[in-house]
Amino acid sequence: MMWLFLKGVIIGVTIAAPVGPIGILCIKRTLEQGKWIGFASGLGAATADGIYGIIAGLGLTVIIHFLTGISMWLQLIGGVFLLYLGIQMLRAKPSHEAAKASRGKTPLKAYLSTLFLTITNPATILSFLAIFSSLGITTAEYSGVILAIGVFIGSAIWWLLLSRFIGKKLFQGIHYASGIILIAFAIAAFFTL
């Protein structure tokens, strides 16, 4: 079972590590609002990864079919949210004054907003299914739970490391680049509907 848990940790890091809209959002929040907000944002993504990991790990085909059936709506909602975040980033001032203005953001709000954004991407579950099947991982009840816990831990480790080692020097460039990239992801989401 330990090997299965370690596989889950590796899968969690693998799913979390590519820099997509969630990674950009977590980096931006870390730079503007501090390491705890950045880590809380990452934990929201890790929780969504864990949820999708347990769905894929347990082979819950009914839920998988439901999520893929409403994937267009989830993608639309996620795209609108990404567009909103991207526009907000471009409108905000990329300075430490902007970070002071965002003090109302609590770790819970950061966690929930990132959880929402990540969970609206049903393609993640397809990634888990592809990875699980390519590794020959069975969907037995007990092993699926162990694997999903490993996925959550791996994803959380990635977000902890990312939020701890991002420095203020990257702040100016990432600020505007993040807004533009998030808008690009939103447009791509709309075109793939």
C-alpha positions in Angstrom: 0.0 0.0 0.0 2.9 2.4 0.6 4.0 2.1 -3.0 0.4 2.9 -4.1 0.5 6.0 -1.8 3.8 7.1 -3.3 2.4 6.7 -6.8 -0.5 8.9 -5.7 2.0 11.6 -4.4 3.9 11.5 -7.7 0.6 11.8 -9.7 -0.4 14.7 -7.5 2.8 16.6 -8.2 2.5 15.7 -11.9 -1.0 17.1 -12.2 -0.3 20.2 -10.1 3.1 21.2 -11.6 2.3 22.3 -15.1 1.9 26.1 -15.1 -1.7 26.7 -16.2 -4.3 29.1 -15.0 -4.4 27.8 -11.5 -0.6 27.9 -11.2 -0.6 31.5 -12.4 -3.3 32.5 -10.0 -1.5 30.9 -7.1 1.8 32.6 -8.0 0.1 36.0 -8.4 -1.7 35.6 -5.0 1.6 34.5 -3.4 3.4 37.6 -4.7 0.7 40.1 -3.9 -0.9 38.7 -0.7 1.8 36.6 0.8 2.8 33.0 1.2 -0.2 31.9 3.3 -2.8 33.2 0.8 -0.8 31.5 -2.0 -0.6 28.2 -0.1 -4.3 28.4 0.7 -5.0 28.9 -3.0 -2.9 25.9 -3.8 -4.7 23.8 -1.2 -8.0 24.6 -3.0 -6.5 23.2 -6.1 -5.1 20.2 -4.2 -8.5 19.5 -2.7 -10.1 19.5 -6.2 -7.3 17.2 -7.4 -8.0 14.9 -4.4 -11.7 14.9 -5.2 -11.1 14.0 -8.8 -8.5 11.5 -7.8 -10.9 9.7 -5.6 -13.5 9.7 -8.3 -11.1 8.2 -10.8 -9.4 6.0 -8.2 -12.7 4.4 -7.2 -14.0 4.2 -10.7 -17.2 6.0 -10.0 -18.5 5.8 -13.5 -21.8 7.4 -12.8 -20.1 10.6 -11.5 -17.6 10.5 -14.3 -20.4 10.4 -16.9 -22.3 13.1 -15.1 -19.2 15.4 -15.0 -18.4 14.8 -18.7 -22.0 15.3 -19.5 -22.0 18.8 -18.0 -18.5 19.6 -19.0 -19.6 22.3 -21.4 -21.3 24.2 -18.6 -18.5 23.7 -16.2 -16.0 24.9 -18.8 -18.2 27.9 -19.6 -18.4 28.8 -15.9 -14.7 28.3 -15.4 -13.9 30.4 -18.5 -16.1 33.3 -17.3 -14.3 33.2 -13.9 -10.9 33.1 -15.6 -11.9 36.0 -17.8 -13.0 38.0 -14.8 -9.7 37.2 -12.9 -7.6 38.2 -16.0 -9.4 41.5 -16.4 -9.1 42.2 -12.7 -5.3 41.6 -12.9 -4.9 43.9 -15.9 -6.9 46.7 -14.2 -5.1 46.4 -10.8 -1.9 48.3 -10.1 1.1 45.9 -10.0 2.7 47.4 -6.9 2.9 46.7 -3.2 0.0 49.2 -2.8 -2.2 46.7 -4.7 -1.1 44.1 -2.2 -2.1 46.3 0.7 -5.5 47.0 -1.0 -6.2 43.2 -1.1 -5.9 42.6 2.6 -9.5 41.5 2.8 -8.6 38.3 1.1 -8.6 35.6 3.7 -7.0 32.1 3.3 -10.5 30.6 3.4 -11.7 32.9 0.5 -8.5 32.1 -1.4 -9.0 28.3 -0.8 -12.6 28.3 -1.8 -12.2 30.4 -5.0 -9.3 28.2 -6.2 -11.3 25.0 -5.3 -14.2 26.3 -7.3 -12.1 27.2 -10.3 -10.2 23.9 -10.3 -13.4 21.8 -9.8 -15.0 23.5 -12.9 -12.4 21.8 -15.1 -13.7 18.3 -15.7 -10.7 17.6 -18.0 -8.8 17.0 -14.8 -10.7 13.8 -14.1 -9.8 12.6 -17.6 -6.2 13.3 -16.9 -6.4 11.2 -13.8 -8.2 8.4 -15.6 -5.5 8.4 -18.3 -2.7 8.4 -15.8 -4.3 5.7 -13.6 -4.9 3.4 -16.6 -1.4 4.0 -18.0 0.1 3.0 -14.7 -2.2 -0.1 -14.5 -3.8 1.1 -11.2 -6.9 -0.8 -10.3 -10.0 0.8 -9.0 -10.5 -1.3 -5.9 -12.2 0.6 -3.1 -9.4 0.6 -0.6 -6.5 1.2 -3.0 -8.5 4.1 -4.7 -8.8 5.9 -1.4 -5.0 5.4 -0.6 -4.2 6.6 -4.1 -6.4 9.7 -3.7 -4.9 10.6 -0.4 -1.5 10.4 -2.1 -2.7 12.6 -4.9 -3.9 15.3 -2.4 -0.6 15.1 -0.5 1.5 15.4 -3.7 -0.5 18.3 -5.0 -0.3 20.0 -1.6 3.4 19.5 -1.4 3.8 21.2 -4.8 1.7 24.2 -3.8 3.6 24.5 -0.5 7.0 24.5 -2.3 5.7 27.0 -5.0 4.3 29.4 -2.4 7.5 29.2 -0.3 10.0 29.9 -3.0 8.3 32.6 -5.1 10.1 35.9 -4.5 9.0 39.5 -4.8 11.5 40.1 -7.7 9.1 38.4 -10.1 6.2 40.6 -9.0 6.0 43.2 -11.8 6.4 40.9 -14.8 4.2 38.2 -13.5 1.4 40.6 -12.7 0.6 41.7 -16.2 1.6 38.4 -17.8 -0.8 36.6 -15.4 -3.7 38.7 -16.5 -3.0 38.2 -20.2 -2.5 34.5 -19.8 -5.7 34.0 -17.8 -7.6 35.9 -20.4 -6.0 33.6 -23.1 -7.0 30.5 -21.1 -10.6 31.9 -20.8 -10.8 32.5 -24.6 -9.4 29.1 -25.3 -12.1 27.6 -23.0 -14.8 29.4 -24.9 -13.5 28.3 -28.3 -13.5 24.6 -27.2 -17.1 24.6 -26.1 
